[in-house]
Structures are given as C-alpha cells and as structure tokens.
Amino acid sequence: MDYIVKGNDNDKIIPLLQRAAEKIQLRKKISQLQAKVGKQYDFDSIIGQSTLIQKAKSLAAKVAPTDTTVLLLGETGTGKEVFAQAIHNASKRNTHPFVAINCSAFPHELLESELFGHKAGSFTGATKDKKGLLEEAQGGTVFLDEIGDMPMDLQTKLLRFLETREFYKVGDSQPTKVDVRIITATNRNLEEEVKKNNFRNDLFYRINIFTIDLPPLRERKEDIAALATFYTKQFAEKTGKKINSLSPALLKKLEKQYWKGNIRELKNSIERAVILTDTNELKEDDISNEVSTGSVESFELASVEKFHIQKILKHTGGNKTETARLLGIGLTTLYRKIEEYGL
C-alpha cells in the first residue's frame, strides 16, 4: 500500500497519484468488460421464442442462482456451452472464472493433467508444477463438455471431487481443495452408457441432479428466421457488407433443412453465404446446394423415425417408459416426438 506523509515533495506525490488513477481506470475497464461479457451470454441473448427453447431458458434461469450441479443434454451444436455460460453469469459466482473443457478433445493423460493439474516430475515433460482447470476456476464455474467421453478412472476421480470438493494432482500426495460449481454436458444417452459399463452409475446420479434438454434445431423451426437474421447481421458487420434482408425463398429453404449440425451448422452456412453474396439481400442461391439436399433427408428421416416410434409403442402396448428405454432416448424426448408427430 502506498501512503503520503507530511513533507513529501511533488516527485513522490505525483507518481503516486498517477498510479492511483491508472488503477481506477483499470478497474473501470475490467468492470466494463465483465458487463459486456455478461450481456453477451445472458439468457436474453439466447435467440428463440419456440416453446422448447423458452422452457429450457426458464429452467436454466431458475437453477442459475443456486450451486446445484447441472447436466445439459443435447445434440452437438445445440448451444450447450452458451447455456452454461448464461447460467454462470446469472449466478453469484459471476465475478469469478468460467472455465470450459471438452472431455473428448484430449487424450487420457493430458485430460487428467488439464483438469486436476500435476506436480513437477510426475511424468515425462512435467518440468514444473501446473494448476488444473478446477484450481484455476476457484470460486467460479467449471463446464465439462462431452462428459460422456471421460475415461472411467477419471470419472472416479471426478466423483470423489464432487463428494469431497478436493482432489489429488497428478503426482501429488496432498489433496487440493477448491470451491467451484460444476456444469456438465453430453450428446450421449448416459443411461445407455451406464448399462454398457461405459459410464459410472454413481457419477451419473451425482451429475443428474438438475437436467436441461436442449432441443435440436429441426424441432424449433420457428426460431430459424430469427437465428439466420442475427447471424447475417453479425457476419455482415464483420465483413463490412450492407445486407438488409433475407429473401422469403431463402428462409423457406432454411426451414426445410434437417440441420444435423444444429445451430452451429446454420451459423456456418450463413457465414459462407454472407461472404459469397454481392447484393444487399441474401437469396436462396447464396446457400450451398448441400442445404437443399438436407431438406430431402429430413423428410425421409422424419418418416422413418415416426414409423419406428409407432412400431415400438405398439410393441410395448403404449408403455412410454419402456418405449423410451428401447429407443435409447429420454422420456421427455419421447413425449416431444409423440407431440411432434401427432402419435
């Protein structure tokens, strides 16, 4: 701490005042950045007015102020990380770090070190102590994406942490204790993974305290126009183009697409279209032919899926719980499919 005593001259006073002013400006910039990030990832920034996405947002908003572990379920590209960030930013931990890691993106040894940290000399190449992401996120939130791909022995280590809030770094004999909230996500059916002995049953129940299903884009087609408009504006600003509208034919084409890659695929398609267009309106031809091919696929898959669900429902005598089990999907997903297909 700097202090001034009677008799100090300007050579000491002025630098002290300059440093104090710089600290104030730095705090102000940090506050502005935190506010900007918070707004970017709040629940209002999640686009969509469909019943399914509004339900997911409502559930997320209710659980956000708590410290409850959250499990986000949904296909790749449905916005699981965006939801995780929004939950963090609406929580009491929002002034602390939000740290995300994709469990499927690292080999086993590296994932353990990234998550839990290691001590120097614990393995070849470990030349110095390293903090893991759990420790780096102290006071904040850790988002474990694709947790269904986590190796079994690391699942055991994660379970112990969830129960005790402490863990052992690789090569360490002393536990490290941290206070973080855990949000997990997967595109796998964890109940089926448990039955196949690919996922620990006790860990599943430990992370399955509060589950939120994120619907695929093909089940919320009424949101496609708003999403496409948003991304068009975003990429137009980045490329310096003045694109004022999307043609009705283009929107119709987008709504017919199956969108296997969900929002991520739509975003990539819009970015490519913005780059290619030379007019102030995105048109049907600006979207690649792969999109129109997808629309045919969607009708074929929808028909097959509807018929298959009907067949299983008949086989189980209308028992929805057993039908969901045989289909390998969640009960909420089955009810959504029944409503969608009018079964």
Protein Blocks (a to p, Z undefined) as FASTA:
>chain_A
ZZddehiafklmmmmmmmmmmmmmmmmmmmmmmmmmmmmmmmklpgcjbfklmmmmmmmm
mmmmpmbdcdddddehilpmmmmmmmmmmmmklmpccddddfklpcfklmmmmmnopaeh
kaghiabccddfklmmgoiacddehkllpcfklmmmmmmmmmnopacdehiabdcddddd
dddddfbdfklmmmnopacfklmmmmmmbccddddfklmmmlmmmmmmmmmmmmmmmnop
acfbdcfklmmmmmmpgolnlmmlmmmmmmmmmmmpccfbdcfklpcfklmmmmmmmmmm
mmmmmmmmmmmmmmnnopaklmmmmnopafklmmmmmmmnoZZ
